[in-house]
């Protein structure tokens, strides 16, 4: 039986006020108190887990909430550990998975922890259950507490001088072990997945399950060519996995879960990863549900300091869910229709093919829907040196190409920057589309810098207060790999090529 709402609220308020005073630090006490609150909310939500009257979507929504709250507790624990002992970030997660900037790390983790509750609530869309009402106040309390912690951090972070070097070929972070440096040239394969039975495993999830928990060294899984019709979920315990395929057209992971078929958007992903330090290379992640099935995610990531290199991510609505944390995409193909790059991660895309495709009749395509909720969050999408256009198949009949826009504001402080990229004439002259009337038009931050192509002209752009034409390179530099991701401190260890700044 569900506990009375008043009891739930009282439990949250009491736990919120029970901060430990042993440390004497307001910041530490606040984080400790919030962790306890999250654990109390997990206890509350867990009472509703399992089948509820045969409501498949509701069961999925509750499972999402439990996973997301558990992840919030982890992110808060990393923050607590980093604030007390900056050289470590918790069990099995040492300096190997740090950017080298403790303040930036904590801000990223707290930003993720704040957004998880919204994702939990989003999962109840399409249900008519009392559960959403009962847990909503508790989730809001967690978000409020994390918001307060974020305000305690300095407003800006600086890059350590030791990380400002420009010779990227010689740059290795101080925590990178010598044997890991050899992986940059020729990765040592730990296990092989082959659909034809010639490897160690025939299923990718079996190979992932065999990875040691909280692994601190790069663990390489080679996935041979083939189509793998399975759902892969790399948990938070499976850290530093590197997954290599035979090419984006040869190694394919395929699924078709969708909102219409009862899955939450979060759980519809064909491939999902939480474990820190994930690298994917030369693979395709696809969701084949089709535009009529609405939200259907191909790839979802909450992996901090992660890289997707030379991969294809294909679907229709909500193709790529960059849910949270710092992510880098290089030389990738990303296709979709509505909001097909979305989420609240701190993300840079470089040299990618970002192609809208034909969806439902009378549908408008929006390439991005970034979900920053608070101005204190470090999240945003930065698209550099990329090709933003229409999938070739959609160009056959120009009259059928839907109106296509660079993005729309999913949340109040949505932030997307497009720099030094090609924008095709298939992008509407207005450039950007409203979400719902005047919502977020004053608070969003959208910017364009030195783009080119027939769709790059700024004369016909919408006249929103939050839309900016950047003319100053120093301002644009804030959204480069070196500044936005602190990439010089961790990307060299991945062996993936990148450009630290702007093209000059």
N, C-alpha and C positions, 0 to 999 in steps of 0.2 A: 504494500500500500504506500502511496506517495506521502511524504511528510507534509504537514501544513506549510503553506507559503511563509507564514510568520516565523515558523521555526527555522526555515532555511535562511531567511534574512538575518535572524538573530545569530545564527551560527556564523555567518559570514562576518557580521559586524564584530562579534566577539573575537574571532580569530584574527581579524584585521588589526585589532588593538593590542594583540598579545606579542608585540615585538620583543625579542630578547635584548636585554640591556647589557649583556656581558661584554660586548665589544666597545661600547661607548661611542661608536660612530653612527650618526644618523643614517648615512647611506647604507651601511651594513645592516643596521637594524631594520631598515625599510625593506631591504631585499629579503632578509630572513622572514620577516612577517608576511611578505607577499608569497613566498614559497609555501608557507604554512597555509595561507588562504587557498592557494591553488590546490593543495592536497585535500583540503576540506571540500572544495568544489568537486574534485574528482570523486570523492566518496559519495557526494550527493548524486552526481550524474550516473555513477555506476549502479545505483539502485534501479535505474530504468533500462539497463543493458539487457540484451537478449531480445527475442521476438516479442513484439507488442501488438497483439491483435492481428498478426499477419501483415503488418504494415512494413513492407520491405524498405521503403525509403526512410521511414522514421528510424528503423533499426540501424541503417547505415549512418544517419545523421548523429545518432547517439554514439556510435562507434567512432565517428570522426571526432566528436567532442572529447572523448576519452583520450584518443591519440594526440590531439592538439594540446590539451591541457597538460598531458604528460610531457610533451615537448616544451611547453612553456616553463614547466618546472625545471627541466634540464637547462634551458637558456638562462633562467634566473640563477641556477646553481653555478653555471660557468661564470656568470657575472660576479657572483659572490666570491668565487675562488680567485678570479682575476684581480678583484679589488683588494683581497687580503694577501695573496701571493702571486704577484704578476708573472712569475715564471712558470706557472702551471694553470691549466683550465679544467681541472677535475679529473675524475677517474679515467685513466687510459687516454686522456686528451692533453698531452703536454704541449710544449712549444712548437711541435711539428705542425699544429693546426692553428697557429696564431699569425696575424699579419705583422706582428712586431710592434703594433701600436695598441696598447691596452685600452685606451679611451675609445678608439674606433671599433675595436672588438666588442666592447661592452655595449656601445650604442647600437651596433648591428644586432646583437643577441636580444637586447631589450626591445628593439623595434620589431623583431620577429615575435617575441613573447606578447607584445601588445596586439598584434594583428591576428593571432590565432583564435581569439574569442569571437571576432567578427566572422571568421571562416566557419567556426562552429555554428553560429546563428544562421549563416547563409544556408547551411545544410538542411535546415528545417523548411526551406522554401518548398511549397507543394504538399506540406503535411498540415493536418488540422488537429494537432495534438496539444493537450494542455502542457506537455513537457517543455515546449519552448517557453511558455510563460513562466513556468516554475523555475527554470534554470537561467532565464534571461537576466534577472537581477544579479545573480551570483557571478555570471560571466562579466557583466558590466562592472561589478566591483573589482574584479581582477584587472580589467583594462584600465580602470581609473587608478589603481595602485601602481601599475607599471608606468603609466603616464607620469605620475608624480616622481618616480625614480628617474625617469629620463630627464626630467627638468633639473635634477641634481647634478647631472654631468655637465662639463664645460660645453659651451655652444659649438665650439669648433675643435678640431684635432689637427695636429701638425705632423708632417712626415719627418721621422728622425733623419738627421743629416746623413747617417750612414746608408740610408736607402735612396738618396737622391742622385746616385751615380747613373750615368747614361750608357755605359758600356754593358749592354744587357747580356752579351755573350759570356762575360766574365762575372756576372753578378749572381751570387748564390746567397740565400739568407743564412745567417749564422747557425740556425738549427738544422740545416740540411746535412744529412749524414753523407760521408764520402761515397758509400756504396749506392746511395740513392742517386747521386750525380751520374752514375753510369747508366741509370735507367733512361736518362735523357736521350741517349743515342740508341740503345738496344734494350728495351724492357725485357726483364726475365719473366717468363710466363709461369704462373703458378698453377693454373688449371686451364683445360680446354673444354669448350662446349661445342658439340657437333650434333646436328639433328640426325645425321646418318649413322651415329653410333661409333664414330672413329675417334672420339675424344674421351675425356674423363666423365663427362656428363652429357645427357641429351637435352636437359632443361636448364635454362639460365638460373632459375631460382634455386635449383639444387646446388649449383656452383656458388651462388651467393651465400647460401646457408652454411657452406663449408668454410667460409672466411672466418678467421678468429675474431671474436668480439673485441672491440676497441683496438683494432690492429693499428700499430704505430708506424708500420713500414708500408710502402706501396705494395699492394696485392693485385697482380695482373691476371685478369680473366680474358682469354682469347675466345671469341665467339665466331666460329667458322660460318661461311656463307650458308644461307638458308633462311626460310621464313619460320619464325618461332611464334606460334600462336599461344601466348601465355601472358599472364600479368605479373610483372616484376615489381616488387616492393622492397627496396633496400632500407632496412631500419636504421635508426640512429646508432645502433651498436656496431654496424658494419662500416667502419671508417676506412678511408684511404684506398678505396677500390678503384682500379683502373680497368676499364672494359674496352677491349679493342675488337673491332670487326674487320671484315674484308672489304668494306666500302659501303657507302650510304645506299647503293642500289643492290647490294649483295647480301648483307646481314640485316635482316628486317625483323623487328619485334612488333607484332600486330595484335590489336584488340579492337573491340567495338562497343564497349560500355558507354552508356549515355544517360542523361537526365530523364529522357522520355521512358527509358526502360527501368527507372526506379533507383538509379545510382545518384548519389550526391555528386556535384561537380568535382569535389576534392577526390572522391573515391573512384571516379570514372577513369582515372589515368591508366593507360596501358603500361607505362613505366614510371615509377615514383622512387625518389631517393631522399633520405634524410641524413644519412651518414656523412660526416665531414670529409672534405678532401676528395670528393668523387671526380673521376675523369672518364668521359666517354669519347671514343674516337672511331670514325669510319663505320657508323651504324645508321640505321633508320628506325625511328620510333613513329608509329602511325596509329591513328584511330580511324577506322573505316565506317563509323556509324552513319555518316552522311549528314547533310545539312538539316534534314527533316527531324533528326533526333536531338537537335539543339545542343546543349552543353555536352561536350565529349572530348576529354583531354587525352592527348597523345603522350605528353611528357610533363611531369610535375617534379619540381625540385625545391627542397628546403636544405640543400647541402651547402654549408658554408665553405668558402674558398674552393669552389668547384669549377670545372671546365668542361665544355662540350665543344669538340673540335671535329670539323669535317663530317658533321652529322646532318641528317635530314629529319625534320620534325613536321609531320604532315597530318592534317585533319581539316575540320571545318570550323565550327564555333568552339572557341576556347582551346585551341590546339596546344599552346605552350603555357603552362601555369608556372611562372617563376614566382612561386609563393612567398619565399622569404630568403634572407641571407645573401651573401656575396657570390655572384655567378658571372662567368665569362664565356661568351659564345663566339667562336671564330670559324670563318669559312663554312658556315652552316646554311642549309636551305630550310626555310620556315614558311609554310603555306597555311591558309585558312580563310575564314569569312568574317564572322562577327567577333570582335575582341580577341583575335587569335594569338596575341601576345599579351598576357595579363598577369596580375599578381602584385606583390608588394616587396619584391626582392631589390637588392642593390645590384644592378645588372648593366653590363656593357656588351654590346653586340658589335663585332668588327668584321668587315669584309663578308657580310652575309647576304644571301639572296632572300629577300622578304617579299613574298608574292601572294597577293589576294587571289581568290578563285571564285568561280560562279557558285552561288548558293541558292537560296530559295527565291522565288519570284517576288519582286518588289522589296527585296531586302537590301539594306545598306551595309557595306563592308566597313569595319573599323579595324585598323591594324593593331593598335594598342589600347589597353584599358588599364592604366597603372593605378595601383590601389593604396597610395600613401594616405594615412588617416590623420596624421599629426605633423605639424611643421618641424617637430624635434626629431622625427624619424629620418635616417640617412638614405632611405630608399628612393628609387627612381630608375627609369630606363634611359640609357644613353646609347644611341645608334650611330656608329661611325663607319665611314668608308663603305657603305652598303648600297645595294641596289633595291630600291623600293618600287615595286611595279605590280603587274598582273601576270598570273600564270599563263604561259603561252596558249594553253588549251582554251582559255577564256577569251583570247583575242580573235579567235576564228570568226566570230560574229560580234562585231563591236556593239550592235544594238542590244545585246544581251548582257553586257558588262554592267554590273550594279554600281551605283555611286560608291566610290571608295575614298575613305578619309584616313589621315595619319593616326587618329586616335580620338578618344573621348574620356572624360573624367569619371572613372568608376567611384572614386572616393574624393573627399573634400579637398585634399592637398595633392591630388594626382600630379606626378612630375615625369615628363618625357622630353628628352632633348635629342634632336636629329642634327648631326654635324658632318659636313664634308661628304655627303652621300648623294647618289643619283636618285632623283624623284621623277618618275615617269609622268607623262601627260594623262595617264589614266587616274591619277589622284585629283580629286576635286580642287578647283582653285581656292575654295574656302579653307582647305587643308584639314580642319578639325571640326568635329561634330559635338553638339551638346549632348549631355546624358539625359537631363530632364529639366527643360526650361533653363532658368538661370543658375541652377545648382553648380557650385564650385567655380564658376567663371571668374570670380574675383580672387579665389584662393589657390587655384591650380598654378602650376608653373610649367608651361610648354615653351620650348625655345627651338629656334632654327639658326644654324650657323654655316655659312659658306657651302650650302648645298647647290646642286646644279641639275640641269635637265629641264624638260618642258613643264614639269609640275612643281618646280622649285621657286617660281616667282612669288613674291610676297605681296604684290599689289592687291590680289583678290582675297587675301586671308581674312578670317573672322577678326572682328575688332574687340576681342576680349581683353580685360585688364590683365589677365594672367598669361597672355601670349606675348612672347618677346622675340624680337629679331636681334640676335647677339651680333655686335660689331667689334667687340673687344676680345682679342685672343686670350687675355688673362682670365676673362670670365668663362670662356669656353673651356679653358684648361681645367676648371673645377670638375668637369664631367669626363675627363680622360681616364684611362686605365691607371696611370700613376697616382692621380688625385682621388678619383671616385672610389676605386677599388683598392688603393694602396698596392697595386699589382706588382710593382718592382720588388716587393718583399716576399711574394709567394709564387707568382707565375713562373719565374725561371725554373723552379723545381719541377714543374709539370712537363717541361720539354715542348710546350706549345708556343709557337711564334706569336708575337703581339707587338703592337705599336704603343709605346708608353704615353705619347702625347698627341699633338696635332700634326697633320701633314703641312709642311711649309714649302 
